[in-house]
Amino acid sequence: MTREFADDPTGRVDLSGSAALVTGAGSGIGLACARRLATAGCLVHVLDHDEHAATAAAAEVGGRAHVLDLVDESGIARLPAEVDILVNNAGLQHMAPIHEFPTDVFTRIQRVMVTAPFLLMRHCLPNMYVRGWGRVINISSVHGVRASADKSAYVAAKHALEGLSKVAALEGGPHGVTSNCVDPGYVRTPLLEGQLAAQARSNDIPEHEVAERVFLRHSAIKRLIEPEEVAAVVGWLCGPDSDYLTGAAIPIDGAWTAR
């Protein structure tokens, strides 16, 4: 079974009648994705651990707010399962060399960025299979295919998410469900801003030099990515032109991974 899409002369995808669940949707990439999907006519379930952010974002996009720390596995079972689109976006960062990295922080990052996406897929995929159409979109990172020092937990989690996404693609294909990763480089988000001090310490440079000397060092396009640019790819992945694209990782990295 294939989903019918209305023609739109502007090229935008029409998702009227669809529902999406977006994690980490209170700010940054998640909020941009929620906006993009809502503009396409989708009912967006906005999930964030920050109640104020979730409520504000849901009110803005006309969606429904869900407040949950994704470390709480039991809470995932209470989320809506009848969604057509799952966007696994929530993430966190901590920087330290491996021999100094706190074990509890490493474990928390894996639970939020690997275990939670697995549980959400397990929660939502059966209903997608019944309807014969669905989209699983995992916001990975260039760090899903590359490594950086002092980011052991984040790099390990993103590499794991890439593998999980491929398995979901293999299993979901016969049911009309695709699974892909979107792999941006450095995006202008609160998560990125929180790295400035740590990156300055790690590289022994002033904070004002971090963007140019660290974030953009490997990119041929010398600017940060905007959250809306990531959301545009997410929107396209939900449309009819991407029906045969699955098990892929789409780089939005200014040619970082072309090196």
Buried (B, 14 or more C-beta within 10 A) or exposed (E): EEBEBEEEEEEBBBBEEBBBBBBBBBBBBBBBBBBBBBBBBBBBBBBBBBEEBBBBBBEEBEBBBBBBBBBEEEBBEEBBBEBBBBBBBBBBBBBBEEEEBEEEBBEBBBBBBBBBBBBBBEBBBEBBBEBEBBBBBBBBBBBBBBEBEBBBBBBBBBBBBBEBBBEBBEBBBEBBBBBBBBBBBBBBBEBBEBBBEBBBEBBEBEEEEBBEBBBBEBBEEEEBBBBBBBBBBBBBBBBEEBEEEBBBBBBBBBEBBEE
